[in-house]
Amino acid sequence: MELHLSTEEVKELQRIQKKDRFHRRRFIKATVLLMLHRGLSMEDIQMSLTLDDNNNDVKAFQKRANGI
């Protein structure tokens, strides 16, 4: 799955990663979107972030990324 983000969107997601390190859900959401933007598969992202297939967040990220 490919996701194309604008330069501004990438910068905003990176800002969220730096600012919200202790807000796990926001940090993971920003990280997943950036990893999709860089061309990683959902399977690779799940393994890298130790997320499982049953995780509702992963399914939500997939749906949102498809709608972007």
Contacts in CASP RR format, 6 or more apart in sequence:
PFRMAT RR
TARGET T0000
AUTHOR 0000-0000-0000
METHOD contacts of the structure
MODEL  1
MELHLSTEEVKELQRIQKKDRFHRRRFIKATVLLMLHRGLSMEDIQMSLT
LDDNNNDVKAFQKRANGI
1 36 0 8 1.000
1 41 0 8 1.000
1 42 0 8 1.000
1 62 0 8 1.000
1 65 0 8 1.000
1 66 0 8 1.000
2 36 0 8 1.000
2 39 0 8 1.000
3 33 0 8 1.000
3 36 0 8 1.000
3 37 0 8 1.000
3 39 0 8 1.000
3 65 0 8 1.000
3 68 0 8 1.000
4 37 0 8 1.000
5 13 0 8 1.000
5 33 0 8 1.000
5 34 0 8 1.000
5 37 0 8 1.000
5 68 0 8 1.000
10 34 0 8 1.000
10 37 0 8 1.000
13 30 0 8 1.000
13 33 0 8 1.000
13 34 0 8 1.000
14 30 0 8 1.000
14 34 0 8 1.000
16 26 0 8 1.000
16 27 0 8 1.000
16 29 0 8 1.000
16 30 0 8 1.000
17 27 0 8 1.000
17 30 0 8 1.000
17 31 0 8 1.000
17 34 0 8 1.000
20 26 0 8 1.000
20 27 0 8 1.000
20 30 0 8 1.000
21 27 0 8 1.000
25 57 0 8 1.000
28 49 0 8 1.000
28 51 0 8 1.000
28 57 0 8 1.000
29 57 0 8 1.000
29 61 0 8 1.000
31 49 0 8 1.000
32 45 0 8 1.000
32 49 0 8 1.000
32 58 0 8 1.000
32 61 0 8 1.000
32 65 0 8 1.000
33 61 0 8 1.000
33 65 0 8 1.000
35 44 0 8 1.000
35 45 0 8 1.000
35 48 0 8 1.000
36 42 0 8 1.000
36 45 0 8 1.000
36 61 0 8 1.000
36 65 0 8 1.000
40 48 0 8 1.000
42 58 0 8 1.000
42 61 0 8 1.000
42 62 0 8 1.000
45 51 0 8 1.000
46 52 0 8 1.000
46 53 0 8 1.000
46 55 0 8 1.000
46 58 0 8 1.000
51 57 0 8 1.000
51 58 0 8 1.000
52 58 0 8 1.000
END
